[in-house]
Amino acid sequence: MLDLEVVPERSLGNEQWEFALGMPLAQAISILQKHCRIIKNVQVLYSEQTPLSHDLILNLTQDGIKLLFDACNQRLKVIEVYDLSKVKLKYCGVHFNTQAIAPTIEQIDQSFGATHPGVYNAAEQLFHLNFRGLSFSFQLDSWNEAPKYEIPHGATVKRMYIYAGNNLQDTKAPVMPLACFLGNVYAECVDVLRDGVGPLGLRLRLLTAGCGPGVMADAKVRAVERNIYFGDSCQDVLSALGSPHKVFYKSEDKMKIHSPSPHKQVPSKCNDYFFNYFTLGVDLLFDSSTHLVKKFVLHTNFPGHYNFNIYHRCDFKIPLVIKKEGAAAQREDCTLTTYSKWDQIQELLGHPMEKPVVLHRSSSANNTNPFGSTFCFGLQRMIFEVMQNNHIASVTLYGAPRPSSRARAEAIGH
């Protein structure tokens, strides 16, 4: 049985780990994976068709705990303990819920010092006792004539909630706490830079927990902006974004068959390679011969996708060039985001001329993909990977075609 410390408006945890409000989903899952021998039978609950309309929930069924993550920013919003018989709880080092200590109103009053009465909800037949960042719900017997102003003696806690602010109903996931940075850099937002034809590069607003020389107490979150463009070198990218989490060499190009003359393409002696920045939700593809950026991939990290939880969600904005009839030939007045759906994008950009490429991912160890195929559509030097629920799984951005060596030579000659 887990023995956990409750910190109102902050966290639930022990000396080895803690679930902190504002923690990214990937970190919480990492804790669960690391302690899988102790914390078992975890469910991931989400809405398959409308993933943005409901919180994403990690349900620790064996321990009676639910972790509710904001559907958009995927940070921890509420910690709910829904079965207090499955877990030990303490506050300031003193237990208020164990197998020997029942979490009665008297016990809660003694541990937390209630200064105002509870609020009775007739529909739920529950009394809610609220503190800042912490709420208790007390179960009442349905056959009792419940008093409306005072929690009856001996009433026991049915549920406990930890959240930010004064009101559980209005709470939002706080910003990521300093303790969650762990030396990583995160992207607050990513803007796609473009001209009238297509994308040119990315502007990333990065967050890092910078600290003074050796003094963790002085640590604070710093925001910096970095621009990277098609044609940037490896060195340019490393100095702007730091080292990638992983470098991945392409073994094969599955899209080659869709090029005009795949049989005429000379096999390359070395492979193009990706820089994977998992906490930014971004991949960069470098050309194997020039070592310059030729492709960006932005990941939305929707549940129900094969790559879910590999990347953090990239919160991107792509300005669209909409061709208007009449005098005003072109206007940039629409923006595509991480949360745009494919039918909305088609309304703005028009329907692709070609049929989609069907992408069916599967690992070599296990050839089944429980989430099904995705569909790739190309528009304005962008490839949209579309899930079956109409949401975008990823956007791949291409640079302008580079002139051939002969064309470059002729241009220099003229």
Solvent accessible surface area in square Angstrom, and as a share of the most:
residue,aa,sasa,rsa
1,M,117,0.52
2,L,12,0.06
3,D,51,0.26
4,L,0,0.00
5,E,43,0.19
6,V,1,0.00
7,V,45,0.26
8,P,36,0.23
9,E,57,0.25
10,R,131,0.48
11,S,1,0.01
12,L,0,0.00
13,G,5,0.05
14,N,48,0.24
15,E,170,0.76
16,Q,133,0.59
17,W,20,0.07
18,E,53,0.24
19,F,0,0.00
20,A,6,0.05
21,L,6,0.03
22,G,0,0.00
23,M,10,0.04
24,P,7,0.04
25,L,5,0.02
26,A,23,0.18
27,Q,26,0.11
28,A,0,0.00
29,I,22,0.11
30,S,60,0.38
31,I,26,0.13
32,L,12,0.06
33,Q,119,0.53
34,K,166,0.70
35,H,32,0.14
36,C,79,0.47
37,R,214,0.78
38,I,102,0.52
39,I,4,0.02
40,K,99,0.42
41,N,107,0.55
42,V,54,0.31
43,Q,86,0.38
44,V,67,0.38
45,L,68,0.34
46,Y,74,0.28
47,S,23,0.15
48,E,119,0.54
49,Q,116,0.52
50,T,65,0.38
51,P,9,0.06
52,L,49,0.24
53,S,70,0.45
54,H,111,0.50
55,D,38,0.20
56,L,6,0.03
57,I,34,0.17
58,L,1,0.01
59,N,14,0.07
60,L,0,0.00
61,T,35,0.20
62,Q,75,0.33
63,D,5,0.03
64,G,0,0.00
65,I,0,0.00
66,K,53,0.23
67,L,0,0.00
68,L,30,0.15
69,F,0,0.00
70,D,31,0.16
71,A,13,0.10
72,C,54,0.32
73,N,60,0.31
74,Q,9,0.04
75,R,55,0.20
76,L,0,0.00
77,K,36,0.15
78,V,7,0.04
79,I,0,0.00
80,E,18,0.08
81,V,0,0.00
82,Y,57,0.22
83,D,41,0.21
84,L,13,0.06
85,S,85,0.55
86,K,77,0.33
87,V,1,0.01
88,K,63,0.27
89,L,0,0.00
90,K,51,0.21
91,Y,60,0.23
92,C,100,0.60
93,G,51,0.49
94,V,101,0.58
95,H,55,0.25
96,F,0,0.00
97,N,4,0.02
98,T,27,0.16
99,Q,152,0.67
100,A,99,0.77
101,I,62,0.31
102,A,57,0.44
103,P,16,0.10
104,T,28,0.16
105,I,23,0.12
106,E,78,0.35
107,Q,34,0.15
108,I,0,0.00
109,D,64,0.33
110,Q,147,0.66
111,S,31,0.20
112,F,30,0.13
113,G,38,0.36
114,A,33,0.26
115,T,124,0.72
116,H,90,0.40
117,P,96,0.60
118,G,9,0.09
119,V,91,0.52
120,Y,45,0.17
121,N,53,0.27
122,A,69,0.54
123,A,103,0.80
124,E,92,0.41
125,Q,69,0.31
126,L,8,0.04
127,F,0,0.00
128,H,41,0.18
129,L,3,0.01
130,N,51,0.26
131,F,38,0.16
132,R,135,0.49
133,G,0,0.00
134,L,0,0.00
135,S,4,0.03
136,F,0,0.00
137,S,1,0.01
138,F,0,0.00
139,Q,73,0.32
140,L,12,0.06
141,D,75,0.39
142,S,79,0.51
143,W,200,0.70
144,N,70,0.36
145,E,154,0.69
146,A,13,0.10
147,P,58,0.36
148,K,101,0.43
149,Y,180,0.68
150,E,109,0.49
151,I,13,0.06
152,P,38,0.24
153,H,156,0.70
154,G,44,0.42
155,A,11,0.09
156,T,57,0.33
157,V,10,0.06
158,K,80,0.34
159,R,70,0.26
160,M,0,0.00
161,Y,36,0.14
162,I,0,0.00
163,Y,1,0.00
164,A,24,0.18
165,G,20,0.19
166,N,108,0.55
167,N,71,0.37
168,L,39,0.19
169,Q,153,0.68
170,D,101,0.53
171,T,16,0.09
172,K,157,0.67
173,A,10,0.08
174,P,41,0.26
175,V,122,0.70
176,M,26,0.12
177,P,38,0.24
178,L,62,0.31
179,A,73,0.57
180,C,4,0.02
181,F,3,0.01
182,L,129,0.64
183,G,81,0.78
184,N,43,0.22
185,V,48,0.28
186,Y,12,0.04
187,A,20,0.15
188,E,81,0.36
189,C,32,0.19
190,V,0,0.00
191,D,45,0.23
192,V,3,0.02
193,L,31,0.15
194,R,26,0.10
195,D,59,0.31
196,G,38,0.37
197,V,104,0.60
198,G,0,0.00
199,P,1,0.00
200,L,74,0.37
201,G,0,0.00
202,L,0,0.00
203,R,88,0.32
204,L,0,0.00
205,R,91,0.33
206,L,5,0.03
207,L,38,0.19
208,T,29,0.17
209,A,28,0.22
210,G,14,0.14
211,C,73,0.44
212,G,26,0.25
213,P,135,0.85
214,G,85,0.81
215,V,64,0.37
216,M,130,0.58
217,A,97,0.75
218,D,89,0.46
219,A,11,0.09
220,K,131,0.56
221,V,64,0.37
222,R,119,0.43
223,A,45,0.35
224,V,39,0.23
225,E,98,0.44
226,R,92,0.33
227,N,56,0.29
228,I,1,0.00
229,Y,89,0.34
230,F,39,0.16
231,G,29,0.28
232,D,25,0.13
233,S,28,0.18
234,C,21,0.12
235,Q,130,0.58
236,D,66,0.34
237,V,0,0.00
238,L,69,0.34
239,S,92,0.60
240,A,18,0.14
241,L,14,0.07
242,G,32,0.30
243,S,93,0.60
244,P,23,0.15
245,H,86,0.38
246,K,109,0.46
247,V,63,0.36
248,F,97,0.40
249,Y,132,0.50
250,K,35,0.15
251,S,98,0.63
252,E,113,0.50
253,D,65,0.34
254,K,136,0.58
255,M,62,0.28
256,K,79,0.34
257,I,129,0.65
258,H,109,0.49
259,S,29,0.18
260,P,139,0.87
261,S,36,0.23
262,P,44,0.28
263,H,149,0.67
264,K,145,0.61
265,Q,85,0.38
266,V,133,0.76
267,P,111,0.70
268,S,77,0.49
269,K,213,0.90
270,C,68,0.41
271,N,70,0.36
272,D,28,0.14
273,Y,17,0.06
274,F,31,0.13
275,F,14,0.06
276,N,11,0.06
277,Y,5,0.02
278,F,49,0.20
279,T,14,0.08
280,L,4,0.02
281,G,0,0.00
282,V,0,0.00
283,D,9,0.05
284,L,0,0.00
285,L,1,0.01
286,F,0,0.00
287,D,34,0.17
288,S,12,0.08
289,S,89,0.57
290,T,69,0.40
291,H,89,0.40
292,L,44,0.22
293,V,5,0.03
294,K,75,0.32
295,K,28,0.12
296,F,0,0.00
297,V,18,0.10
298,L,0,0.00
299,H,15,0.07
300,T,0,0.00
301,N,14,0.07
302,F,1,0.01
303,P,7,0.04
304,G,17,0.16
305,H,13,0.06
306,Y,71,0.27
307,N,26,0.14
308,F,40,0.17
309,N,38,0.19
310,I,86,0.44
311,Y,19,0.07
312,H,32,0.15
313,R,27,0.10
314,C,1,0.00
315,D,46,0.24
316,F,0,0.00
317,K,92,0.39
318,I,0,0.00
319,P,37,0.23
320,L,0,0.00
321,V,4,0.02
322,I,19,0.10
323,K,153,0.65
324,K,77,0.32
325,E,168,0.75
326,G,70,0.67
327,A,114,0.89
328,A,54,0.42
329,A,67,0.52
330,Q,95,0.42
331,R,118,0.43
332,E,99,0.45
333,D,70,0.36
334,C,34,0.20
335,T,74,0.43
336,L,2,0.01
337,T,37,0.22
338,T,0,0.00
339,Y,62,0.24
340,S,17,0.11
341,K,56,0.24
342,W,14,0.05
343,D,67,0.35
344,Q,91,0.41
345,I,1,0.01
346,Q,29,0.13
347,E,145,0.65
348,L,66,0.33
349,L,31,0.15
350,G,32,0.31
351,H,136,0.61
352,P,26,0.17
353,M,193,0.86
354,E,143,0.64
355,K,183,0.78
356,P,49,0.31
357,V,33,0.19
358,V,89,0.51
359,L,40,0.20
360,H,100,0.45
361,R,60,0.22
362,S,50,0.32
363,S,46,0.29
364,S,116,0.75
365,A,104,0.81
366,N,85,0.44
367,N,115,0.59
368,T,92,0.53
369,N,18,0.09
370,P,112,0.71
371,F,90,0.38
372,G,25,0.24
373,S,22,0.14
374,T,11,0.06
375,F,65,0.27
376,C,12,0.07
377,F,32,0.13
378,G,47,0.45
379,L,28,0.14
380,Q,54,0.24
381,R,57,0.21
382,M,2,0.01
383,I,35,0.18
384,F,0,0.00
385,E,5,0.02
386,V,8,0.04
387,M,11,0.05
388,Q,119,0.53
389,N,15,0.08
390,N,42,0.21
391,H,5,0.02
392,I,0,0.00
393,A,4,0.03
394,S,8,0.05
395,V,0,0.00
396,T,18,0.11
397,L,0,0.00
398,Y,66,0.25
399,G,17,0.16
400,A,63,0.49
401,P,121,0.76
402,R,153,0.56
403,P,77,0.48
404,S,70,0.45
405,S,81,0.52
406,R,185,0.68
407,A,45,0.35
408,R,107,0.39
409,A,62,0.48
410,E,97,0.44
411,A,72,0.56
412,I,150,0.76
413,G,69,0.66
414,H,194,0.87
